[in-house]
Amino acid sequence: MATPPKHREALVRAAADLFRRQGYAATGLNEILKSSGAPKGSLYHYFPGGKEQIGAEVVRVGGLLVADTLTELADSQPDAGSLLREYARLLVGWVSESEFHEGSPITTVLLELAPDSESVTTAGQVVYRQWSSLLSDSLIGSGVARTRAERLAVLAVSALEGSLVRARVEQSGQPILDSLGEVADLFDRAIATADAP
């Protein structure tokens, strides 16, 4: 009889939480199993590549969660600057609620495994391209030239990831608001310049 798919999702959620809180290397497979409530056989059924395969899946799923949020914001906000400011506010609420124990859903795994793990590195590249693309598409939709939009999007994603680390260290959401606020101001100026005759 096949293992119910719910165990796969539970394993990924548990691993993501543990990796964020204590790091990839410090997390054992038994901890992931215990936290997920999944039977041992389900881990090897869904992740025959072991912990590294779980790490790549955590990056993929975490990346999709962020992409989904950015997509929703892009649909509800008037421009890329507003999108980024609203996302910063959401992030501050999330990290503050966790008392600054939570951070990016992908950073810890990427820092510990890239570039040595090809699967994790590839997953990270896909995620960063996806996030950047969502932001650059929003800028391009406001008339910003493609090359400029793409460079600004890379800056935004870099500021996002860095500000989450600093927020944890300082136990304050201010680095997120400051960093993403400055990038949002750059977005606004790029849009205003694009609109100028």
MARBA-3410 file (N, C-alpha, C, O; in Angstrom, 1 decimal):
197
0.8,-1.2,0.0,0.0,0.0,0.0,0.9,1.2,0.0,1.9,1.3,0.8 ~ 0.6,2.2,-0.8,1.4,3.4,-1.0,1.2,4.3,0.3,0.2,4.4,0.9 ~ 2.3,5.0,0.6,2.3,6.0,1.7,1.5,7.2,1.3,1.7,7.7,0.2 ~ 0.6,7.6,2.2,-0.2,8.8,1.8,0.6,10.0,1.6,1.6,10.3,2.3 ~ 0.3,10.8,0.5,1.1,12.0,0.2,1.2,13.0,1.3,2.2,13.8,1.4
0.3,13.0,2.3,0.4,13.9,3.4,1.7,13.8,4.2,2.2,14.7,4.7 ~ 2.3,12.6,4.2,3.6,12.4,4.9,4.7,13.1,4.2,5.6,13.6,4.9 ~ 4.6,13.2,2.9,5.7,13.9,2.2,5.6,15.4,2.5,6.7,16.0,2.8 ~ 4.4,16.0,2.5,4.3,17.4,2.9,4.7,17.7,4.3,5.4,18.7,4.6 ~ 4.3,16.7,5.2,4.7,16.9,6.6,6.2,16.8,6.8,6.8,17.6,7.6
6.9,16.0,6.1,8.3,15.9,6.2,9.0,17.1,5.7,9.9,17.6,6.3 ~ 8.5,17.7,4.6,9.1,18.9,4.1,8.9,20.1,5.0,9.8,20.9,5.3 ~ 7.6,20.2,5.5,7.3,21.3,6.5,8.2,21.2,7.8,8.8,22.2,8.2 ~ 8.3,20.0,8.3,9.1,19.8,9.5,10.6,20.1,9.2,11.3,20.8,10.0 ~ 11.1,19.6,8.1,12.5,19.9,7.7,12.7,21.4,7.6,13.7,21.9,8.0
11.8,22.1,6.9,12.0,23.5,6.7,12.0,24.3,8.0,12.9,25.2,8.2 ~ 11.2,23.9,8.9,11.1,24.6,10.2,12.4,24.3,11.0,13.0,25.2,11.5 ~ 12.9,23.1,11.0,14.1,22.7,11.7,15.3,23.4,11.1,16.2,23.9,11.8 ~ 15.4,23.4,9.7,16.6,24.0,9.1,16.6,25.4,9.4,17.7,26.0,9.6 ~ 15.5,26.1,9.3,15.5,27.6,9.6,15.9,27.9,11.0,16.7,28.8,11.3
15.5,27.0,12.0,15.7,27.3,13.4,17.1,26.9,13.9,17.7,27.6,14.7 ~ 17.6,25.8,13.4,18.8,25.3,13.9,19.9,24.9,12.9,21.0,24.6,13.2 ~ 19.6,25.1,11.6,20.5,24.8,10.6,20.4,23.5,10.0,19.8,22.5,10.6 ~ 20.9,23.3,8.7,20.8,22.1,8.0,21.7,21.0,8.7,21.2,19.9,9.0 ~ 23.0,21.3,8.9,23.9,20.3,9.4,23.5,19.9,10.8,23.8,18.7,11.2
22.9,20.7,11.6,22.6,20.4,13.0,21.3,19.6,13.1,20.9,19.2,14.2 ~ 20.6,19.4,12.0,19.3,18.7,12.0,19.5,17.3,11.5,20.0,17.0,10.4 ~ 19.1,16.3,12.3,19.2,14.9,11.9,17.9,14.4,11.3,16.8,15.0,11.5 ~ 18.0,13.3,10.5,16.8,12.7,9.9,15.8,12.3,11.0,14.6,12.4,10.8 ~ 16.3,11.8,12.1,15.3,11.3,13.1,14.6,12.5,13.7,13.4,12.3,14.1
15.2,13.7,13.8,14.5,14.9,14.3,13.4,15.2,13.3,12.3,15.6,13.7 ~ 13.7,15.2,12.0,12.7,15.5,11.0,11.5,14.5,11.1,10.4,14.9,11.0 ~ 11.8,13.2,11.2,10.8,12.2,11.3,9.9,12.5,12.6,8.7,12.5,12.5 ~ 10.5,12.7,13.7,9.8,13.0,14.9,8.9,14.2,14.8,7.8,14.2,15.2 ~ 9.5,15.3,14.3,8.7,16.5,14.2,7.6,16.4,13.2,6.5,17.0,13.4
7.7,15.6,12.2,6.7,15.5,11.1,5.6,14.5,11.5,4.5,14.6,11.1 ~ 6.0,13.5,12.4,5.0,12.5,12.7,4.8,11.4,11.7,4.0,10.6,11.8 ~ 5.7,11.5,10.7,5.6,10.5,9.5,6.4,9.3,9.9,7.3,9.3,10.7 ~ 5.9,8.1,9.4,6.6,6.9,9.6,8.0,6.9,8.9,8.1,7.5,7.8 ~ 9.0,6.2,9.4,10.3,6.2,8.9,10.3,5.8,7.4,11.1,6.3,6.6
9.5,4.8,7.1,9.5,4.3,5.7,9.1,5.4,4.7,9.6,5.3,3.5 ~ 8.3,6.3,5.1,7.9,7.4,4.2,9.0,8.3,3.8,9.0,8.8,2.7 ~ 10.0,8.5,4.7,11.1,9.4,4.4,11.9,8.8,3.2,12.3,9.5,2.3 ~ 12.2,7.5,3.3,13.0,6.9,2.3,12.2,6.6,1.0,12.7,6.5,-0.1 ~ 10.9,6.5,1.2,10.0,6.4,0.0,10.0,7.6,-0.8,10.2,7.6,-2.1
9.8,8.8,-0.2,9.7,10.0,-0.9,11.1,10.7,-1.2,11.2,11.4,-2.1 ~ 12.0,10.4,-0.3,13.3,11.0,-0.4,14.4,10.0,-0.4,15.2,9.9,0.5 ~ 14.5,9.2,-1.5,15.6,8.1,-1.5,17.0,8.7,-1.5,17.9,8.1,-1.1 ~ 17.1,10.0,-1.9,18.4,10.7,-1.8,18.7,11.2,-0.5,19.8,11.9,-0.3 ~ 17.9,11.0,0.5,18.2,11.4,1.9,18.0,12.8,2.2,17.2,13.5,1.6
18.8,13.3,3.2,18.6,14.6,3.7,18.9,15.7,2.6,18.3,16.7,2.6 ~ 19.9,15.5,1.8,20.2,16.4,0.7,19.0,16.6,-0.2,18.8,17.8,-0.6 ~ 18.3,15.6,-0.6,17.1,15.7,-1.4,16.0,16.5,-0.7,15.3,17.3,-1.3 ~ 15.9,16.2,0.6,15.0,17.0,1.4,15.3,18.5,1.4,14.5,19.4,1.3 ~ 16.6,18.8,1.5,17.1,20.1,1.5,16.7,20.8,0.2,16.3,22.0,0.2
16.9,20.2,-0.9,16.6,20.7,-2.2,15.1,21.0,-2.3,14.6,22.0,-2.9 ~ 14.3,20.1,-1.8,12.8,20.2,-1.8,12.4,21.4,-0.9,11.5,22.1,-1.2 ~ 13.0,21.6,0.2,12.8,22.7,1.1,13.0,24.0,0.4,12.2,24.9,0.5 ~ 14.1,24.1,-0.3,14.4,25.3,-1.1,13.3,25.5,-2.2,12.8,26.6,-2.3 ~ 12.9,24.5,-2.9,11.9,24.6,-3.9,10.6,25.0,-3.4,10.0,26.0,-3.9
10.1,24.4,-2.3,8.8,24.7,-1.7,8.8,26.1,-1.1,7.9,26.8,-1.2 ~ 9.9,26.4,-0.3,10.0,27.7,0.3,10.0,28.8,-0.8,9.4,29.9,-0.6 ~ 10.7,28.6,-1.9,10.7,29.5,-3.0,9.4,29.8,-3.6,9.0,30.9,-3.9 ~ 8.6,28.7,-3.7,7.2,28.8,-4.2,6.3,29.6,-3.3,5.5,30.4,-3.8 ~ 6.5,29.4,-2.0,5.7,30.2,-1.1,5.9,31.7,-1.2,5.0,32.5,-1.2
7.2,32.0,-1.3,7.5,33.5,-1.5,7.0,33.9,-2.8,6.4,35.0,-2.9 ~ 7.2,33.1,-3.9,6.7,33.5,-5.2,5.2,33.7,-5.2,4.7,34.7,-5.9 ~ 4.5,32.9,-4.5,3.0,33.0,-4.5,2.6,34.3,-3.8,1.7,35.0,-4.2 ~ 3.3,34.6,-2.7,3.0,35.9,-2.0,3.3,37.1,-2.9,2.5,38.0,-2.9 ~ 4.5,37.1,-3.6,4.8,38.2,-4.4,3.8,38.3,-5.6,3.5,39.4,-6.0
3.3,37.2,-6.1,2.4,37.2,-7.2,1.0,37.8,-6.7,0.5,38.7,-7.4 ~ 0.6,37.5,-5.5,-0.6,38.0,-5.0,-0.5,39.5,-4.8,-1.4,40.3,-5.1 ~ 0.7,39.9,-4.3,0.9,41.4,-4.0,1.0,42.1,-5.4,0.5,43.3,-5.5 ~ 1.6,41.5,-6.4,1.7,42.2,-7.7,0.3,42.4,-8.2,0.1,43.4,-8.9 ~ -0.6,41.5,-7.9,-2.0,41.7,-8.4,-2.8,42.7,-7.7,-3.7,43.3,-8.2
-2.4,43.0,-6.4,-3.1,43.9,-5.6,-2.5,45.3,-5.3,-3.1,46.2,-4.8 ~ -1.2,45.4,-5.7,-0.5,46.7,-5.5,-0.4,47.4,-6.8,-0.3,46.8,-7.9 ~ -0.4,48.8,-6.8,-0.4,49.6,-8.0,1.0,49.5,-8.8,1.0,49.7,-10.0 ~ 2.1,49.2,-8.1,3.4,49.2,-8.8,4.4,48.4,-8.0,4.1,47.9,-6.9 ~ 5.6,48.2,-8.5,6.6,47.4,-7.9,7.1,48.0,-6.6,7.4,47.2,-5.7
7.2,49.3,-6.5,7.6,49.9,-5.2,6.6,49.6,-4.1,7.0,49.2,-3.0 ~ 5.3,49.7,-4.4,4.3,49.4,-3.4,4.3,47.9,-3.0,4.1,47.6,-1.9 ~ 4.5,47.1,-4.0,4.6,45.6,-3.8,5.7,45.3,-2.8,5.5,44.6,-1.8 ~ 6.9,45.9,-3.0,8.1,45.7,-2.2,7.8,46.2,-0.7,8.2,45.5,0.2 ~ 7.3,47.4,-0.6,7.0,47.9,0.7,6.0,47.0,1.5,6.2,46.8,2.7
5.0,46.6,0.8,4.0,45.7,1.4,4.6,44.4,1.8,4.3,43.9,2.9 ~ 5.4,43.8,1.0,6.1,42.6,1.3,7.0,42.8,2.5,7.1,41.9,3.4 ~ 7.7,43.9,2.6,8.5,44.2,3.8,7.7,44.2,5.0,8.1,43.7,6.1 ~ 6.5,44.8,5.0,5.7,44.9,6.2,5.2,43.5,6.6,5.2,43.1,7.8 ~ 4.9,42.6,5.6,4.5,41.2,5.9,5.7,40.5,6.6,5.5,39.8,7.5
6.9,40.7,6.0,8.0,40.0,6.6,8.3,40.4,8.0,8.6,39.6,8.9 ~ 8.2,41.7,8.3,8.5,42.2,9.6,7.5,41.6,10.6,7.8,41.1,11.7 ~ 6.2,41.5,10.2,5.2,40.8,11.1,5.6,39.4,11.3,5.4,38.9,12.4 ~ 6.0,38.7,10.3,6.3,37.2,10.4,7.5,37.0,11.3,7.5,36.2,12.2 ~ 8.6,37.7,11.0,9.8,37.5,11.9,9.6,38.0,13.3,10.2,37.4,14.2
8.9,39.1,13.5,8.6,39.5,14.8,7.8,38.5,15.6,8.0,38.3,16.8 ~ 6.8,37.9,15.0,5.9,37.0,15.6,6.7,35.7,16.1,6.4,35.1,17.1 ~ 7.7,35.4,15.3,8.6,34.2,15.7,9.7,34.6,16.7,10.5,33.8,17.0 ~ 9.6,35.9,17.2,10.7,36.4,18.0,12.0,36.3,17.4,13.0,36.1,18.1 ~ 12.1,36.5,16.1,13.3,36.5,15.3,14.0,35.2,15.2,15.2,35.2,15.0
13.3,34.1,15.4,13.9,32.8,15.2,13.7,32.3,13.8,14.4,31.5,13.3 ~ 12.7,32.9,13.1,12.4,32.5,11.7,13.2,33.5,10.8,13.5,34.6,11.1 ~ 13.5,33.0,9.6,14.1,33.9,8.6,13.7,33.4,7.2,12.6,32.9,7.1 ~ 14.5,33.6,6.2,14.2,33.2,4.9,14.0,31.6,4.9,14.7,30.9,5.6 ~ 13.0,31.2,4.1,12.8,29.7,4.1,13.9,29.0,3.3,13.9,27.7,3.3
14.8,29.7,2.7,15.8,29.0,1.9,17.3,29.3,2.3,18.2,28.5,1.9 ~ 17.5,30.4,2.9,18.9,30.9,3.1,19.8,29.9,3.8,20.9,29.6,3.4 ~ 19.3,29.3,4.9,20.2,28.4,5.7,20.7,27.3,4.9,21.8,26.9,5.0 ~ 19.7,26.6,4.2,20.1,25.5,3.4,21.1,25.9,2.3,22.1,25.2,2.1 ~ 20.8,27.0,1.7,21.7,27.4,0.6,23.1,27.8,1.1,24.1,27.4,0.5
23.2,28.4,2.2,24.5,28.8,2.8,25.3,27.6,3.2,26.5,27.6,3.1 ~ 24.6,26.5,3.7,25.4,25.4,4.1,25.7,24.4,3.0,26.7,23.6,3.1 ~ 24.9,24.4,1.9,25.1,23.4,0.9,25.6,23.9,-0.5,26.2,23.1,-1.2 ~ 25.3,25.1,-0.8,25.7,25.6,-2.1,27.2,26.1,-2.0,27.5,26.7,-1.0 ~ 28.0,25.8,-3.0,27.7,25.2,-4.3,28.1,23.7,-4.3,28.0,23.1,-5.4
28.4,23.1,-3.2,28.8,21.7,-3.2,27.7,20.7,-3.6,28.0,19.7,-4.3 ~ 26.5,21.0,-3.2,25.4,20.2,-3.6,24.8,20.7,-4.9,24.2,21.8,-4.9 ~ 24.9,19.9,-6.0,24.3,20.4,-7.3,22.8,20.6,-7.2,22.3,21.6,-7.7 ~ 22.1,19.6,-6.5,20.6,19.7,-6.5,20.2,20.9,-5.7,19.2,21.6,-6.1 ~ 20.8,21.2,-4.6,20.4,22.4,-3.8,20.8,23.7,-4.5,20.0,24.6,-4.5
21.9,23.7,-5.1,22.4,24.9,-5.8,21.4,25.2,-7.0,21.1,26.4,-7.2 ~ 21.1,24.2,-7.7,20.1,24.4,-8.8,18.8,24.9,-8.4,18.2,25.8,-8.9 ~ 18.3,24.3,-7.3,17.0,24.7,-6.7,17.1,26.2,-6.3,16.1,26.9,-6.5 ~ 18.2,26.6,-5.7,18.4,28.0,-5.3,18.4,28.9,-6.5,17.8,30.0,-6.5 ~ 19.1,28.5,-7.5,19.2,29.3,-8.8,17.8,29.5,-9.4,17.4,30.6,-9.8
17.0,28.5,-9.4,15.6,28.5,-9.9,14.8,29.5,-9.1,14.1,30.3,-9.7 ~ 14.9,29.4,-7.8,14.1,30.2,-6.9,14.5,31.7,-7.1,13.6,32.5,-7.2 ~ 15.7,32.0,-7.0,16.2,33.4,-7.1,15.8,34.0,-8.5,15.4,35.1,-8.6 ~ 15.9,33.2,-9.5,15.4,33.7,-10.9,13.9,33.9,-10.9,13.5,34.9,-11.4 ~ 13.2,33.1,-10.2,11.7,33.2,-10.2,11.3,34.5,-9.4,10.5,35.3,-9.9
11.9,34.7,-8.2,11.6,35.9,-7.5,12.0,37.2,-8.3,11.3,38.1,-8.3 ~ 13.2,37.2,-8.8,13.7,38.3,-9.6,12.8,38.6,-10.8,12.5,39.7,-11.1 ~ 12.3,37.5,-11.4,11.5,37.7,-12.6,10.1,38.3,-12.2,9.6,39.2,-13.0 ~ 9.6,37.9,-11.1,8.3,38.5,-10.7,8.5,40.0,-10.5,7.6,40.8,-10.9 ~ 9.6,40.4,-9.8,9.8,41.8,-9.6,10.1,42.6,-10.9,9.6,43.7,-11.1
11.0,42.0,-11.7,11.3,42.7,-13.0,10.1,42.8,-13.9,10.0,43.8,-14.5 ~ 9.3,41.8,-13.9,8.1,41.9,-14.7,7.1,43.0,-14.3,6.5,43.7,-15.1 ~ 7.1,43.2,-13.0,6.3,44.3,-12.5,6.8,45.7,-12.9,6.1,46.6,-13.3 ~ 8.2,45.8,-12.8,8.8,47.0,-13.3,8.6,47.2,-14.8,8.3,48.3,-15.2 ~ 8.8,46.2,-15.5,8.7,46.3,-17.0,7.3,46.7,-17.3,7.0,47.5,-18.3
6.3,46.2,-16.6,4.9,46.5,-16.8,4.6,48.0,-16.6,3.6,48.6,-17.1 ~ 5.5,48.6,-15.8,5.4,50.1,-15.5,6.3,50.9,-16.4,6.4,52.1,-16.2 ~ 6.8,50.3,-17.5,7.6,51.0,-18.5,9.1,51.0,-18.3,9.8,51.6,-19.1 ~ 9.6,50.4,-17.2,11.1,50.4,-17.0,11.7,49.4,-18.0,11.2,48.3,-18.3 ~ 12.9,49.9,-18.6,13.6,49.1,-19.6,14.0,47.7,-19.0,14.3,47.6,-17.8
14.0,46.7,-19.8,14.2,45.3,-19.3,15.5,45.2,-18.5,15.5,44.6,-17.4 ~ 16.6,45.7,-19.1,17.9,45.5,-18.4,17.9,46.2,-17.0,18.4,45.6,-16.1 ~ 17.4,47.4,-17.0,17.3,48.1,-15.7,16.4,47.4,-14.7,16.7,47.3,-13.5 ~ 15.3,46.9,-15.2,14.3,46.2,-14.3,15.0,44.9,-13.8,14.8,44.6,-12.6 ~ 15.7,44.2,-14.6,16.3,43.0,-14.2,17.4,43.2,-13.1,17.5,42.5,-12.1
18.2,44.3,-13.3,19.2,44.6,-12.3,18.6,45.1,-11.0,19.1,44.7,-9.9 ~ 17.5,45.9,-11.1,16.9,46.3,-9.8,16.2,45.1,-9.1,16.2,45.1,-7.9 ~ 15.7,44.2,-9.8,15.1,43.0,-9.2,16.2,42.1,-8.5,15.9,41.6,-7.4 ~ 17.4,42.0,-9.1,18.4,41.3,-8.4,18.8,42.0,-7.1,19.1,41.4,-6.1 ~ 18.9,43.3,-7.2,19.2,44.1,-6.0,18.2,43.9,-4.9,18.5,43.7,-3.7
16.9,43.9,-5.3,15.8,43.7,-4.4,15.9,42.3,-3.7,15.7,42.2,-2.4 ~ 16.1,41.3,-4.4,16.2,39.9,-3.8,17.4,39.8,-2.9,17.4,39.2,-1.9 ~ 18.5,40.4,-3.3,19.7,40.4,-2.5,19.5,41.2,-1.2,19.9,40.8,-0.1 ~ 18.8,42.3,-1.3,18.5,43.1,-0.1,17.5,42.4,0.8,17.6,42.4,2.0 ~ 16.6,41.7,0.2,15.6,40.9,1.0,16.3,39.8,1.8,16.1,39.7,3.0
17.1,39.0,1.2,17.8,37.9,1.9,18.8,38.5,2.9,18.8,38.0,4.1 ~ 19.5,39.5,2.6,20.5,40.1,3.6,19.7,40.7,4.8,20.2,40.6,5.9 ~ 18.6,41.4,4.5,17.9,42.1,5.6,17.3,41.1,6.6,17.1,41.4,7.7 ~ 16.9,39.9,6.1,16.3,38.9,7.0,17.4,38.4,7.9,17.1,38.1,9.1 ~ 18.6,38.2,7.4,19.7,37.8,8.3,20.0,38.9,9.4,20.1,38.6,10.6
20.1,40.1,8.9,20.4,41.2,9.9,19.2,41.4,10.9,19.5,41.7,12.0 ~ 18.0,41.2,10.4,16.8,41.3,11.3,16.9,40.3,12.5,16.6,40.6,13.6 ~ 17.4,39.1,12.2,17.5,38.1,13.2,18.6,38.5,14.2,18.5,38.3,15.4 ~ 19.7,38.9,13.6,20.9,39.3,14.5,20.5,40.5,15.4,20.8,40.5,16.6 ~ 19.8,41.5,14.9,19.5,42.7,15.6,18.2,42.5,16.4,17.8,43.4,17.2
17.4,41.5,16.1,16.1,41.2,16.7,15.2,42.4,16.5,14.6,43.0,17.5 ~ 15.2,42.9,15.3,14.4,44.0,14.9,14.0,43.9,13.4,14.8,43.4,12.6 ~ 12.8,44.4,13.1,12.3,44.4,11.8,12.8,45.6,11.0,12.6,45.6,9.8 ~ 13.5,46.5,11.6,13.9,47.7,11.0,14.9,47.5,9.8,14.7,48.2,8.8 ~ 15.8,46.6,9.9,16.7,46.3,8.7,15.9,45.9,7.4,16.3,46.3,6.3
14.8,45.2,7.6,13.9,44.8,6.5,13.3,46.1,5.9,13.3,46.3,4.7 ~ 12.7,46.9,6.8,12.0,48.1,6.3,12.9,49.1,5.7,12.6,49.6,4.6 ~ 14.1,49.2,6.3,15.1,50.2,5.7,15.6,49.7,4.4,15.6,50.5,3.4 ~ 16.0,48.4,4.3,16.7,47.9,3.1,15.6,47.9,1.9,15.9,48.4,0.8 ~ 14.5,47.2,2.2,13.5,47.1,1.1,12.9,48.5,0.8,12.4,48.7,-0.3
12.8,49.3,1.8,12.3,50.7,1.5,13.2,51.5,0.6,12.7,52.2,-0.3 ~ 14.5,51.4,0.8,15.4,52.0,-0.1,15.3,51.5,-1.6,15.4,52.2,-2.5 ~ 15.2,50.2,-1.7,15.1,49.6,-3.0,13.8,50.0,-3.6,13.7,50.2,-4.8 ~ 12.7,50.0,-2.8,11.4,50.5,-3.3,11.5,51.9,-3.9,10.9,52.2,-4.9 ~ 12.3,52.7,-3.2,12.4,54.1,-3.7,13.2,54.1,-5.0,12.8,54.9,-5.9
14.1,53.2,-5.2,14.8,53.1,-6.5,13.8,52.6,-7.6,13.8,53.1,-8.7 ~ 12.9,51.7,-7.2,11.9,51.2,-8.1,11.0,52.4,-8.5,10.7,52.6,-9.7 ~ 10.6,53.3,-7.5,9.8,54.4,-7.8,10.4,55.4,-8.8,9.8,55.9,-9.7 ~ 11.7,55.6,-8.6,12.5,56.5,-9.4,12.6,56.0,-10.8,12.5,56.7,-11.8 ~ 12.8,54.7,-10.9,12.9,54.1,-12.3,11.6,54.2,-13.0,11.6,54.4,-14.2
10.5,54.0,-12.3,9.2,54.1,-12.9,8.9,55.5,-13.3,8.4,55.8,-14.4 ~ 9.2,56.5,-12.4,9.0,57.9,-12.8,9.8,58.3,-14.0,9.4,59.1,-14.8 ~ 11.1,57.9,-14.0,11.9,58.2,-15.2,11.4,57.6,-16.5,11.5,58.2,-17.5 ~ 10.9,56.4,-16.3,10.3,55.7,-17.5,9.1,56.5,-18.0,8.8,56.5,-19.2 ~ 8.3,57.1,-17.1,7.1,57.8,-17.5,7.4,59.2,-18.0,6.6,59.8,-18.6
8.6,59.7,-17.7,8.9,61.1,-18.1,9.0,61.2,-19.6,9.5,60.3,-20.3 ~ 8.6,62.3,-20.1,8.6,62.5,-21.6,10.1,62.7,-22.1,10.3,62.8,-23.3
END
